């Protein structure tokens, strides 16, 4: 029996059109890769993709959402979330990253479109009673013509500080002795209050060379001294130095910085640095009654562009918490300011215990300021002596 041999040959047919398409697509991909590389390398330094630019993008992802994203890979991170945390929406996160607009915060869009709306770009770190995004602290630079004028003051600074007829205070139980541990200064030292200026009602004109925020600093220094806490008050006219150098108002912190550095270099005991300001908000926002006594409210400002801002923030939180216990409502809260339009550091990088504090607003009077000064001295002294004990230095040795 013969077997027939069958040849099975495989025939492969190549489609010329498909090959051409593949070559063209590969060429386009290669071309786009070179173009993109060229664009990225030819961009100015500030526009190139870098760790800082990636950091700016990720700032639009809040901490809870970030933890949930990490938790998708490692369940350990989920344990750090609050119990009532809602699931993340990837569409919302991608929208925030791509546009820098937060659908839950209209400021992220309106701030770019409405003139002056950037005043509300500050972040509320801790909100005090009644605080919201419509009444946050802000500074309004005085018109040039106002800086060049001198108004009649309704107070004499020396008489206010060294008031006659005051009852002598009992010597403090605890004292820092000859050590000066607190440095108080005023970057915007000409900021004043309308009640301190005769016949003035325009908040833009609340500026004076003598009857100004330095009165608050002097009163606070005196009150701290009565609590046994030695302090140093900066008396340099920073705004006069600014004018002498031909610098604009925005350079105020540049002008005050050398003074802080010099004070810290000459006195190693300075542990606390406090820059005292006056807010531009009106009386309904900056005033409170506690036990039938009227006070000028406080606001703590943290420089968001300061690399050690978290340390300053902790200091502010500790003081805010103590104020809430002893003088509920006196603190408007803690606010972080940084980015375009702000100094963003406020010399707070020089010390972990540096603060910028707004004492009241343009409408607060001297009695309200004095009441607040007494409250701050009371709370700060409690904080200071407790901190001394925690650091291992017996308070009794400070006598």
Short mmCIF file of the C-alpha atoms (twelve columns), coordinates in Angstrom:
data_MODEL
# 
_entry.id   MODEL 
# 
loop_
_atom_site.group_PDB 
_atom_site.id 
_atom_site.type_symbol 
_atom_site.label_atom_id 
_atom_site.label_alt_id 
_atom_site.label_comp_id 
_atom_site.label_asym_id 
_atom_site.label_seq_id 
_atom_site.Cartn_x 
_atom_site.Cartn_y 
_atom_site.Cartn_z 
_atom_site.pdbx_PDB_model_num 
ATOM 1   C CA . UNK A 1   0.000   0.000   0.000  1 
ATOM 2   C CA . UNK A 2   1.363   3.294   -0.987 1 
ATOM 3   C CA . UNK A 3   1.230   6.240   1.313  1 
ATOM 4   C CA . UNK A 4   0.767   9.569   -0.251 1 
ATOM 5   C CA . UNK A 5   2.900   12.306  1.239  1 
ATOM 6   C CA . UNK A 6   1.053   15.524  1.736  1 
ATOM 7   C CA . UNK A 7   3.110   18.691  1.876  1 
ATOM 8   C CA . UNK A 8   1.729   21.186  4.318  1 
ATOM 9   C CA . UNK A 9   3.361   24.496  3.670  1 
ATOM 10  C CA . UNK A 10  2.630   27.525  5.883  1 
ATOM 11  C CA . UNK A 11  2.061   30.676  3.984  1 
ATOM 12  C CA . UNK A 12  2.541   33.974  5.841  1 
ATOM 13  C CA . UNK A 13  0.999   37.023  4.320  1 
ATOM 14  C CA . UNK A 14  2.313   40.428  5.379  1 
ATOM 15  C CA . UNK A 15  0.049   43.431  5.209  1 
ATOM 16  C CA . UNK A 16  2.143   46.297  3.922  1 
ATOM 17  C CA . UNK A 17  -0.340  48.881  5.215  1 
ATOM 18  C CA . UNK A 18  -0.035  47.661  8.827  1 
ATOM 19  C CA . UNK A 19  3.747   47.835  8.675  1 
ATOM 20  C CA . UNK A 20  3.618   51.379  7.402  1 
ATOM 21  C CA . UNK A 21  1.239   52.397  10.191 1 
ATOM 22  C CA . UNK A 22  3.507   50.834  12.821 1 
ATOM 23  C CA . UNK A 23  6.555   52.632  11.461 1 
ATOM 24  C CA . UNK A 24  4.715   55.962  11.343 1 
ATOM 25  C CA . UNK A 25  3.360   55.588  14.894 1 
ATOM 26  C CA . UNK A 26  6.815   54.616  16.216 1 
ATOM 27  C CA . UNK A 27  8.332   57.629  14.466 1 
ATOM 28  C CA . UNK A 28  5.696   59.968  15.946 1 
ATOM 29  C CA . UNK A 29  6.201   58.580  19.469 1 
ATOM 30  C CA . UNK A 30  9.976   58.949  19.113 1 
ATOM 31  C CA . UNK A 31  9.584   62.482  17.756 1 
ATOM 32  C CA . UNK A 32  7.233   63.505  20.591 1 
ATOM 33  C CA . UNK A 33  9.663   62.071  23.156 1 
ATOM 34  C CA . UNK A 34  12.503  64.188  21.764 1 
ATOM 35  C CA . UNK A 35  10.265  67.262  21.555 1 
ATOM 36  C CA . UNK A 36  9.073   66.867  25.147 1 
ATOM 37  C CA . UNK A 37  12.638  66.337  26.371 1 
ATOM 38  C CA . UNK A 38  13.757  69.434  24.498 1 
ATOM 39  C CA . UNK A 39  10.950  71.543  25.930 1 
ATOM 40  C CA . UNK A 40  11.613  70.421  29.505 1 
ATOM 41  C CA . UNK A 41  15.353  71.066  29.266 1 
ATOM 42  C CA . UNK A 42  14.998  74.443  27.562 1 
ATOM 43  C CA . UNK A 43  12.497  75.842  30.056 1 
ATOM 44  C CA . UNK A 44  13.633  78.452  32.559 1 
ATOM 45  C CA . UNK A 45  14.674  76.973  35.882 1 
ATOM 46  C CA . UNK A 46  11.560  78.147  37.693 1 
ATOM 47  C CA . UNK A 47  9.294   76.375  35.168 1 
ATOM 48  C CA . UNK A 48  11.082  73.025  35.045 1 
ATOM 49  C CA . UNK A 49  9.647   69.910  36.628 1 
ATOM 50  C CA . UNK A 50  11.327  69.582  40.016 1 
ATOM 51  C CA . UNK A 51  10.682  68.235  43.484 1 
ATOM 52  C CA . UNK A 52  9.357   71.647  44.517 1 
ATOM 53  C CA . UNK A 53  6.876   71.782  41.635 1 
ATOM 54  C CA . UNK A 54  5.701   68.252  42.432 1 
ATOM 55  C CA . UNK A 55  5.355   69.342  46.061 1 
ATOM 56  C CA . UNK A 56  3.174   72.272  44.958 1 
ATOM 57  C CA . UNK A 57  0.943   69.882  43.037 1 
ATOM 58  C CA . UNK A 58  0.550   67.504  45.969 1 
ATOM 59  C CA . UNK A 59  -0.359  70.396  48.274 1 
ATOM 60  C CA . UNK A 60  -3.823  70.162  46.726 1 
ATOM 61  C CA . UNK A 61  -4.256  66.686  48.225 1 
ATOM 62  C CA . UNK A 62  -5.328  66.943  51.855 1 
ATOM 63  C CA . UNK A 63  -3.761  64.716  54.496 1 
ATOM 64  C CA . UNK A 64  -6.768  62.405  54.926 1 
ATOM 65  C CA . UNK A 65  -7.017  61.744  51.180 1 
ATOM 66  C CA . UNK A 66  -3.275  61.089  51.030 1 
ATOM 67  C CA . UNK A 67  -3.512  58.573  53.879 1 
ATOM 68  C CA . UNK A 68  -6.364  56.796  52.109 1 
ATOM 69  C CA . UNK A 69  -4.289  56.557  48.936 1 
ATOM 70  C CA . UNK A 70  -1.412  55.040  50.924 1 
ATOM 71  C CA . UNK A 71  -3.879  52.783  52.716 1 
ATOM 72  C CA . UNK A 72  -4.880  51.225  49.414 1 
ATOM 73  C CA . UNK A 73  -1.436  49.577  49.421 1 
ATOM 74  C CA . UNK A 74  -0.771  49.301  53.143 1 
ATOM 75  C CA . UNK A 75  -3.725  49.014  55.530 1 
ATOM 76  C CA . UNK A 76  -1.566  50.295  58.397 1 
ATOM 77  C CA . UNK A 77  -2.092  53.885  57.231 1 
ATOM 78  C CA . UNK A 78  -5.874  53.537  57.496 1 
ATOM 79  C CA . UNK A 79  -5.573  53.211  61.286 1 
ATOM 80  C CA . UNK A 80  -4.384  56.831  61.488 1 
ATOM 81  C CA . UNK A 81  -7.630  58.150  59.993 1 
ATOM 82  C CA . UNK A 82  -10.578 59.435  62.071 1 
ATOM 83  C CA . UNK A 83  -13.460 56.981  62.417 1 
ATOM 84  C CA . UNK A 84  -15.920 59.116  60.432 1 
ATOM 85  C CA . UNK A 85  -13.622 59.695  57.439 1 
ATOM 86  C CA . UNK A 86  -15.533 59.642  54.142 1 
ATOM 87  C CA . UNK A 87  -14.110 57.666  51.173 1 
ATOM 88  C CA . UNK A 88  -12.017 59.714  48.783 1 
ATOM 89  C CA . UNK A 89  -13.250 60.741  45.352 1 
ATOM 90  C CA . UNK A 90  -10.491 60.283  42.804 1 
ATOM 91  C CA . UNK A 91  -12.258 62.616  40.360 1 
ATOM 92  C CA . UNK A 92  -12.149 65.450  42.940 1 
ATOM 93  C CA . UNK A 93  -8.482  64.826  43.733 1 
ATOM 94  C CA . UNK A 94  -7.515  64.804  40.043 1 
ATOM 95  C CA . UNK A 95  -9.482  68.018  39.505 1 
ATOM 96  C CA . UNK A 96  -7.660  69.719  42.392 1 
ATOM 97  C CA . UNK A 97  -4.238  68.588  41.165 1 
ATOM 98  C CA . UNK A 98  -4.925  69.584  37.557 1 
ATOM 99  C CA . UNK A 99  -6.517  72.988  38.227 1 
ATOM 100 C CA . UNK A 100 -5.424  73.958  41.792 1 
ATOM 101 C CA . UNK A 101 -9.109  74.674  42.418 1 
ATOM 102 C CA . UNK A 102 -10.827 73.169  45.433 1 
ATOM 103 C CA . UNK A 103 -14.572 72.735  44.760 1 
ATOM 104 C CA . UNK A 104 -15.182 73.034  48.517 1 
ATOM 105 C CA . UNK A 105 -13.286 76.332  48.796 1 
ATOM 106 C CA . UNK A 106 -14.414 79.110  46.394 1 
ATOM 107 C CA . UNK A 107 -11.383 81.216  47.363 1 
ATOM 108 C CA . UNK A 108 -9.210  78.978  45.189 1 
ATOM 109 C CA . UNK A 109 -11.029 80.302  42.094 1 
ATOM 110 C CA . UNK A 110 -12.303 83.731  43.148 1 
ATOM 111 C CA . UNK A 111 -8.927  84.738  44.585 1 
ATOM 112 C CA . UNK A 112 -7.471  84.781  41.082 1 
ATOM 113 C CA . UNK A 113 -10.312 86.682  39.490 1 
ATOM 114 C CA . UNK A 114 -11.435 89.308  42.018 1 
ATOM 115 C CA . UNK A 115 -9.113  92.207  42.909 1 
ATOM 116 C CA . UNK A 116 -8.270  92.236  46.617 1 
ATOM 117 C CA . UNK A 117 -9.702  88.768  47.223 1 
ATOM 118 C CA . UNK A 118 -6.195  87.412  47.810 1 
ATOM 119 C CA . UNK A 119 -6.440  89.001  51.285 1 
ATOM 120 C CA . UNK A 120 -8.359  85.873  52.256 1 
ATOM 121 C CA . UNK A 121 -5.699  83.430  51.057 1 
ATOM 122 C CA . UNK A 122 -4.527  82.802  54.630 1 
ATOM 123 C CA . UNK A 123 -5.223  79.423  56.149 1 
ATOM 124 C CA . UNK A 124 -7.017  78.965  59.456 1 
ATOM 125 C CA . UNK A 125 -4.860  76.590  61.492 1 
ATOM 126 C CA . UNK A 126 -6.993  76.860  64.632 1 
ATOM 127 C CA . UNK A 127 -10.243 78.808  64.580 1 
ATOM 128 C CA . UNK A 128 -11.238 80.785  67.630 1 
ATOM 129 C CA . UNK A 129 -14.829 81.548  68.518 1 
ATOM 130 C CA . UNK A 130 -16.581 83.356  65.645 1 
ATOM 131 C CA . UNK A 131 -13.608 83.041  63.280 1 
ATOM 132 C CA . UNK A 132 -14.190 82.200  59.624 1 
ATOM 133 C CA . UNK A 133 -12.756 83.039  56.199 1 
ATOM 134 C CA . UNK A 134 -14.624 86.367  56.066 1 
ATOM 135 C CA . UNK A 135 -13.005 87.918  59.155 1 
ATOM 136 C CA . UNK A 136 -9.408  86.711  59.127 1 
ATOM 137 C CA . UNK A 137 -6.626  89.130  60.096 1 
ATOM 138 C CA . UNK A 138 -5.157  91.243  57.326 1 
ATOM 139 C CA . UNK A 139 -2.756  94.126  57.051 1 
ATOM 140 C CA . UNK A 140 -3.568  97.140  54.947 1 
ATOM 141 C CA . UNK A 141 -0.445  99.139  53.980 1 
ATOM 142 C CA . UNK A 142 -1.053  102.824 54.720 1 
ATOM 143 C CA . UNK A 143 -1.188  105.282 51.811 1 
ATOM 144 C CA . UNK A 144 2.102   107.098 51.209 1 
ATOM 145 C CA . UNK A 145 0.633   110.486 52.062 1 
ATOM 146 C CA . UNK A 146 -0.505  109.171 55.451 1 
ATOM 147 C CA . UNK A 147 3.028   108.070 56.319 1 
ATOM 148 C CA . UNK A 148 4.268   111.575 55.626 1 
ATOM 149 C CA . UNK A 149 1.721   113.279 57.889 1 
ATOM 150 C CA . UNK A 150 1.691   113.556 61.668 1 
ATOM 151 C CA . UNK A 151 -1.599  113.602 63.532 1 
ATOM 152 C CA . UNK A 152 -2.374  114.881 66.970 1 
ATOM 153 C CA . UNK A 153 -2.326  112.105 69.551 1 
ATOM 154 C CA . UNK A 154 -4.871  111.867 72.351 1 
ATOM 155 C CA . UNK A 155 -2.410  110.148 74.708 1 
ATOM 156 C CA . UNK A 156 1.072   110.722 76.004 1 
ATOM 157 C CA . UNK A 157 3.032   107.493 75.697 1 
ATOM 158 C CA . UNK A 158 5.193   108.095 78.759 1 
ATOM 159 C CA . UNK A 159 2.178   108.892 80.943 1 
ATOM 160 C CA . UNK A 160 0.443   105.696 79.810 1 
ATOM 161 C CA . UNK A 161 3.462   103.489 80.564 1 
ATOM 162 C CA . UNK A 162 4.456   105.194 83.799 1 
ATOM 163 C CA . UNK A 163 0.999   105.978 85.106 1 
ATOM 164 C CA . UNK A 164 1.070   107.783 88.427 1 
ATOM 165 C CA . UNK A 165 -1.146  106.682 91.303 1 
ATOM 166 C CA . UNK A 166 -0.866  102.977 90.526 1 
ATOM 167 C CA . UNK A 167 -0.863  100.678 93.513 1 
ATOM 168 C CA . UNK A 168 2.518   98.969  93.961 1 
ATOM 169 C CA . UNK A 169 2.462   95.303  92.958 1 
ATOM 170 C CA . UNK A 170 3.697   92.570  95.271 1 
ATOM 171 C CA . UNK A 171 7.092   91.158  94.245 1 
ATOM 172 C CA . UNK A 172 6.697   88.042  92.074 1 
ATOM 173 C CA . UNK A 173 7.257   84.654  93.672 1 
ATOM 174 C CA . UNK A 174 9.328   83.498  90.698 1 
ATOM 175 C CA . UNK A 175 11.753  85.616  88.727 1 
ATOM 176 C CA . UNK A 176 14.340  85.272  85.981 1 
ATOM 177 C CA . UNK A 177 16.585  87.660  87.908 1 
ATOM 178 C CA . UNK A 178 18.855  89.656  85.623 1 
ATOM 179 C CA . UNK A 179 18.077  87.419  82.647 1 
ATOM 180 C CA . UNK A 180 16.006  88.882  79.823 1 
ATOM 181 C CA . UNK A 181 14.258  85.921  78.199 1 
ATOM 182 C CA . UNK A 182 11.638  87.624  76.001 1 
ATOM 183 C CA . UNK A 183 12.353  89.974  73.086 1 
ATOM 184 C CA . UNK A 184 9.446   92.212  72.024 1 
ATOM 185 C CA . UNK A 185 9.541   94.323  68.884 1 
ATOM 186 C CA . UNK A 186 7.247   95.980  66.331 1 
ATOM 187 C CA . UNK A 187 8.037   95.567  62.638 1 
ATOM 188 C CA . UNK A 188 5.165   97.932  61.763 1 
ATOM 189 C CA . UNK A 189 5.873   100.224 64.679 1 
ATOM 190 C CA . UNK A 190 3.731   103.138 63.387 1 
ATOM 191 C CA . UNK A 191 0.493   101.117 63.395 1 
ATOM 192 C CA . UNK A 192 -1.944  102.919 65.694 1 
ATOM 193 C CA . UNK A 193 -5.548  102.846 66.921 1 
ATOM 194 C CA . UNK A 194 -8.215  105.424 66.071 1 
ATOM 195 C CA . UNK A 195 -9.089  106.112 69.758 1 
ATOM 196 C CA . UNK A 196 -5.451  107.154 70.302 1 
ATOM 197 C CA . UNK A 197 -5.693  109.849 67.607 1 
ATOM 198 C CA . UNK A 198 -7.707  113.028 68.153 1 
ATOM 199 C CA . UNK A 199 -10.676 113.383 65.800 1 
ATOM 200 C CA . UNK A 200 -9.580  110.607 63.440 1 
ATOM 201 C CA . UNK A 201 -12.162 108.168 62.064 1 
ATOM 202 C CA . UNK A 202 -10.596 106.873 58.841 1 
ATOM 203 C CA . UNK A 203 -8.981  103.463 59.515 1 
ATOM 204 C CA . UNK A 204 -6.446  104.122 56.745 1 
ATOM 205 C CA . UNK A 205 -5.136  107.017 58.818 1 
ATOM 206 C CA . UNK A 206 -4.474  104.969 61.964 1 
ATOM 207 C CA . UNK A 207 -0.753  105.702 61.769 1 
ATOM 208 C CA . UNK A 208 1.377   107.685 64.231 1 
ATOM 209 C CA . UNK A 209 5.072   108.035 65.063 1 
ATOM 210 C CA . UNK A 210 4.576   107.889 68.864 1 
ATOM 211 C CA . UNK A 211 0.984   107.000 69.828 1 
ATOM 212 C CA . UNK A 212 1.087   103.590 68.236 1 
ATOM 213 C CA . UNK A 213 1.515   99.849  68.728 1 
ATOM 214 C CA . UNK A 214 4.753   100.379 70.677 1 
ATOM 215 C CA . UNK A 215 2.561   101.433 73.614 1 
ATOM 216 C CA . UNK A 216 1.229   97.870  73.724 1 
ATOM 217 C CA . UNK A 217 4.764   96.464  73.643 1 
ATOM 218 C CA . UNK A 218 5.872   98.694  76.519 1 
ATOM 219 C CA . UNK A 219 2.797   97.755  78.566 1 
ATOM 220 C CA . UNK A 220 3.355   94.054  77.902 1 
ATOM 221 C CA . UNK A 221 7.017   94.302  78.855 1 
ATOM 222 C CA . UNK A 222 6.070   95.992  82.123 1 
ATOM 223 C CA . UNK A 223 3.354   93.401  82.854 1 
ATOM 224 C CA . UNK A 224 5.752   90.499  82.193 1 
ATOM 225 C CA . UNK A 225 8.338   92.090  84.467 1 
ATOM 226 C CA . UNK A 226 5.726   92.204  87.229 1 
ATOM 227 C CA . UNK A 227 5.296   88.464  86.673 1 
ATOM 228 C CA . UNK A 228 9.033   87.980  87.171 1 
ATOM 229 C CA . UNK A 229 9.843   87.516  83.481 1 
ATOM 230 C CA . UNK A 230 12.705  89.710  82.289 1 
ATOM 231 C CA . UNK A 231 12.324  91.100  78.799 1 
ATOM 232 C CA . UNK A 232 13.891  93.397  76.239 1 
ATOM 233 C CA . UNK A 233 11.814  95.943  74.299 1 
ATOM 234 C CA . UNK A 234 13.128  97.049  70.921 1 
ATOM 235 C CA . UNK A 235 12.911  100.856 70.662 1 
ATOM 236 C CA . UNK A 236 14.333  101.313 67.161 1 
ATOM 237 C CA . UNK A 237 11.991  103.152 64.776 1 
ATOM 238 C CA . UNK A 238 11.945  100.488 62.064 1 
ATOM 239 C CA . UNK A 239 9.648   102.431 59.763 1 
ATOM 240 C CA . UNK A 240 11.949  105.463 59.951 1 
ATOM 241 C CA . UNK A 241 14.854  103.192 58.956 1 
ATOM 242 C CA . UNK A 242 12.759  101.892 56.098 1 
ATOM 243 C CA . UNK A 243 12.117  105.402 54.829 1 
ATOM 244 C CA . UNK A 244 15.773  106.373 55.241 1 
ATOM 245 C CA . UNK A 245 16.874  103.458 53.052 1 
ATOM 246 C CA . UNK A 246 14.247  104.264 50.427 1 
ATOM 247 C CA . UNK A 247 12.548  100.900 50.867 1 
ATOM 248 C CA . UNK A 248 8.816   100.352 50.449 1 
ATOM 249 C CA . UNK A 249 6.469   99.095  53.160 1 
ATOM 250 C CA . UNK A 250 6.713   95.493  51.924 1 
ATOM 251 C CA . UNK A 251 10.367  95.387  53.034 1 
ATOM 252 C CA . UNK A 252 9.514   96.040  56.679 1 
ATOM 253 C CA . UNK A 253 10.513  92.528  57.777 1 
ATOM 254 C CA . UNK A 254 13.799  92.832  55.916 1 
ATOM 255 C CA . UNK A 255 14.437  95.994  57.939 1 
ATOM 256 C CA . UNK A 256 13.508  94.437  61.289 1 
ATOM 257 C CA . UNK A 257 15.426  91.182  60.797 1 
ATOM 258 C CA . UNK A 258 18.932  92.542  61.611 1 
ATOM 259 C CA . UNK A 259 17.586  93.942  64.896 1 
ATOM 260 C CA . UNK A 260 16.268  90.524  65.940 1 
ATOM 261 C CA . UNK A 261 19.500  88.810  64.898 1 
ATOM 262 C CA . UNK A 262 21.584  91.365  66.805 1 
ATOM 263 C CA . UNK A 263 19.473  91.023  69.962 1 
ATOM 264 C CA . UNK A 264 19.733  87.219  69.878 1 
ATOM 265 C CA . UNK A 265 23.494  87.326  69.269 1 
ATOM 266 C CA . UNK A 266 24.109  89.683  72.186 1 
ATOM 267 C CA . UNK A 267 21.807  87.875  74.617 1 
ATOM 268 C CA . UNK A 268 21.769  84.070  74.541 1 
ATOM 269 C CA . UNK A 269 19.008  84.023  77.154 1 
ATOM 270 C CA . UNK A 270 16.365  85.296  74.702 1 
ATOM 271 C CA . UNK A 271 14.122  82.266  74.267 1 
ATOM 272 C CA . UNK A 272 10.954  83.978  73.037 1 
ATOM 273 C CA . UNK A 273 10.646  86.448  70.151 1 
ATOM 274 C CA . UNK A 274 7.338   88.339  69.824 1 
ATOM 275 C CA . UNK A 275 6.481   90.752  67.011 1 
ATOM 276 C CA . UNK A 276 3.389   92.768  68.009 1 
ATOM 277 C CA . UNK A 277 1.044   94.226  65.399 1 
ATOM 278 C CA . UNK A 278 -2.409  95.780  65.075 1 
ATOM 279 C CA . UNK A 279 -5.018  94.231  62.768 1 
ATOM 280 C CA . UNK A 280 -7.026  96.198  60.183 1 
ATOM 281 C CA . UNK A 281 -10.344 94.515  61.048 1 
ATOM 282 C CA . UNK A 282 -13.046 96.598  62.731 1 
ATOM 283 C CA . UNK A 283 -14.325 96.535  66.305 1 
ATOM 284 C CA . UNK A 284 -17.065 93.905  65.926 1 
ATOM 285 C CA . UNK A 285 -14.387 91.387  64.920 1 
ATOM 286 C CA . UNK A 286 -11.599 92.458  67.282 1 
ATOM 287 C CA . UNK A 287 -13.445 93.028  70.571 1 
ATOM 288 C CA . UNK A 288 -14.965 90.723  73.194 1 
ATOM 289 C CA . UNK A 289 -16.475 91.044  76.666 1 
ATOM 290 C CA . UNK A 290 -15.329 88.589  79.321 1 
ATOM 291 C CA . UNK A 291 -16.837 88.911  82.799 1 
ATOM 292 C CA . UNK A 292 -18.214 92.364  81.904 1 
ATOM 293 C CA . UNK A 293 -14.760 93.584  80.906 1 
ATOM 294 C CA . UNK A 294 -13.974 94.579  77.318 1 
ATOM 295 C CA . UNK A 295 -10.856 93.150  75.650 1 
ATOM 296 C CA . UNK A 296 -9.056  93.602  72.334 1 
ATOM 297 C CA . UNK A 297 -8.942  90.157  70.740 1 
ATOM 298 C CA . UNK A 298 -5.707  88.436  69.716 1 
ATOM 299 C CA . UNK A 299 -4.686  86.641  66.529 1 
ATOM 300 C CA . UNK A 300 -1.568  84.497  66.116 1 
ATOM 301 C CA . UNK A 301 0.120   84.591  62.698 1 
ATOM 302 C CA . UNK A 302 2.451   81.832  61.470 1 
ATOM 303 C CA . UNK A 303 4.718   82.278  58.436 1 
ATOM 304 C CA . UNK A 304 3.767   79.511  56.020 1 
ATOM 305 C CA . UNK A 305 7.010   79.907  54.036 1 
ATOM 306 C CA . UNK A 306 9.146   79.348  57.115 1 
ATOM 307 C CA . UNK A 307 10.749  75.852  56.997 1 
ATOM 308 C CA . UNK A 308 10.298  75.443  60.770 1 
ATOM 309 C CA . UNK A 309 6.733   76.748  60.861 1 
ATOM 310 C CA . UNK A 310 5.506   73.639  62.680 1 
ATOM 311 C CA . UNK A 311 7.634   74.563  65.721 1 
ATOM 312 C CA . UNK A 312 6.223   78.113  65.834 1 
ATOM 313 C CA . UNK A 313 2.752   76.691  65.343 1 
ATOM 314 C CA . UNK A 314 3.116   74.455  68.395 1 
ATOM 315 C CA . UNK A 315 4.081   77.472  70.509 1 
ATOM 316 C CA . UNK A 316 1.043   79.389  69.247 1 
ATOM 317 C CA . UNK A 317 -1.270  76.429  69.905 1 
ATOM 318 C CA . UNK A 318 -0.050  76.125  73.481 1 
ATOM 319 C CA . UNK A 319 -0.775  79.804  74.172 1 
ATOM 320 C CA . UNK A 320 -4.130  79.647  72.367 1 
ATOM 321 C CA . UNK A 321 -5.176  76.646  74.472 1 
ATOM 322 C CA . UNK A 322 -4.267  78.420  77.722 1 
ATOM 323 C CA . UNK A 323 -6.133  81.551  76.632 1 
ATOM 324 C CA . UNK A 324 -9.227  79.491  75.846 1 
ATOM 325 C CA . UNK A 325 -9.163  78.037  79.359 1 
ATOM 326 C CA . UNK A 326 -8.680  81.304  81.244 1 
ATOM 327 C CA . UNK A 327 -10.126 83.896  78.828 1 
ATOM 328 C CA . UNK A 328 -12.520 82.078  76.480 1 
ATOM 329 C CA . UNK A 329 -12.939 83.849  73.159 1 
ATOM 330 C CA . UNK A 330 -10.007 86.236  73.596 1 
ATOM 331 C CA . UNK A 331 -7.992  84.436  70.908 1 
ATOM 332 C CA . UNK A 332 -9.357  84.633  67.376 1 
ATOM 333 C CA . UNK A 333 -7.189  81.655  66.518 1 
ATOM 334 C CA . UNK A 334 -4.017  80.784  64.630 1 
ATOM 335 C CA . UNK A 335 -3.547  81.736  60.989 1 
ATOM 336 C CA . UNK A 336 -0.923  80.740  58.457 1 
ATOM 337 C CA . UNK A 337 0.128   83.291  55.854 1 
ATOM 338 C CA . UNK A 338 2.496   82.718  52.961 1 
ATOM 339 C CA . UNK A 339 2.886   82.733  49.215 1 
ATOM 340 C CA . UNK A 340 2.415   85.624  46.829 1 
ATOM 341 C CA . UNK A 341 1.606   88.916  48.536 1 
ATOM 342 C CA . UNK A 342 2.966   87.890  51.951 1 
ATOM 343 C CA . UNK A 343 6.400   87.902  53.529 1 
ATOM 344 C CA . UNK A 344 5.614   84.349  54.621 1 
ATOM 345 C CA . UNK A 345 8.500   84.051  57.113 1 
ATOM 346 C CA . UNK A 346 8.146   87.049  59.457 1 
ATOM 347 C CA . UNK A 347 11.603  86.354  60.975 1 
ATOM 348 C CA . UNK A 348 10.142  83.253  62.633 1 
ATOM 349 C CA . UNK A 349 12.898  81.083  61.161 1 
ATOM 350 C CA . UNK A 350 15.248  82.674  63.719 1 
ATOM 351 C CA . UNK A 351 13.604  80.901  66.664 1 
ATOM 352 C CA . UNK A 352 11.206  78.019  67.296 1 
ATOM 353 C CA . UNK A 353 9.530   80.289  69.868 1 
ATOM 354 C CA . UNK A 354 8.889   83.227  67.558 1 
ATOM 355 C CA . UNK A 355 5.411   84.657  67.053 1 
ATOM 356 C CA . UNK A 356 3.598   87.467  65.298 1 
ATOM 357 C CA . UNK A 357 0.613   88.560  67.391 1 
ATOM 358 C CA . UNK A 358 -2.141  90.947  66.338 1 
ATOM 359 C CA . UNK A 359 -3.405  92.938  69.344 1 
ATOM 360 C CA . UNK A 360 -6.914  94.121  68.514 1 
ATOM 361 C CA . UNK A 361 -7.867  96.246  65.515 1 
ATOM 362 C CA . UNK A 362 -8.047  99.893  64.465 1 
ATOM 363 C CA . UNK A 363 -11.032 100.645 66.742 1 
ATOM 364 C CA . UNK A 364 -9.803  99.245  70.057 1 
ATOM 365 C CA . UNK A 365 -9.203  101.744 72.852 1 
ATOM 366 C CA . UNK A 366 -6.501  101.926 75.495 1 
ATOM 367 C CA . UNK A 367 -8.554  100.256 78.258 1 
ATOM 368 C CA . UNK A 368 -9.301  97.269  76.013 1 
ATOM 369 C CA . UNK A 369 -5.644  96.970  75.087 1 
ATOM 370 C CA . UNK A 370 -4.559  97.161  78.729 1 
ATOM 371 C CA . UNK A 371 -6.991  94.395  79.684 1 
ATOM 372 C CA . UNK A 372 -5.612  92.183  76.926 1 
ATOM 373 C CA . UNK A 373 -2.020  92.925  77.905 1 
ATOM 374 C CA . UNK A 374 -2.778  91.816  81.483 1 
ATOM 375 C CA . UNK A 375 -4.396  88.607  80.198 1 
ATOM 376 C CA . UNK A 376 -1.452  87.802  77.901 1 
ATOM 377 C CA . UNK A 377 1.063   88.430  80.707 1 
ATOM 378 C CA . UNK A 378 -0.964  86.161  82.990 1 
ATOM 379 C CA . UNK A 379 -1.167  83.316  80.462 1 
ATOM 380 C CA . UNK A 380 2.386   83.660  79.183 1 
ATOM 381 C CA . UNK A 381 3.877   83.619  82.689 1 
ATOM 382 C CA . UNK A 382 1.970   80.414  83.465 1 
ATOM 383 C CA . UNK A 383 3.243   78.883  80.221 1 
ATOM 384 C CA . UNK A 384 6.812   80.047  80.854 1 
ATOM 385 C CA . UNK A 385 7.164   78.742  84.399 1 
ATOM 386 C CA . UNK A 386 5.550   75.416  83.472 1 
ATOM 387 C CA . UNK A 387 8.005   75.095  80.585 1 
ATOM 388 C CA . UNK A 388 10.907  75.788  82.945 1 
ATOM 389 C CA . UNK A 389 9.811   72.922  85.202 1 
ATOM 390 C CA . UNK A 390 9.445   70.553  82.241 1 
ATOM 391 C CA . UNK A 391 12.935  71.478  81.009 1 
ATOM 392 C CA . UNK A 392 14.310  70.283  84.315 1 
ATOM 393 C CA . UNK A 393 15.112  73.619  85.874 1 
ATOM 394 C CA . UNK A 394 13.336  73.977  89.236 1 
ATOM 395 C CA . UNK A 395 11.300  77.158  89.255 1 
ATOM 396 C CA . UNK A 396 12.642  77.971  92.715 1 
ATOM 397 C CA . UNK A 397 16.145  78.324  91.279 1 
ATOM 398 C CA . UNK A 398 14.924  81.195  89.111 1 
ATOM 399 C CA . UNK A 399 14.475  83.424  92.144 1 
# 
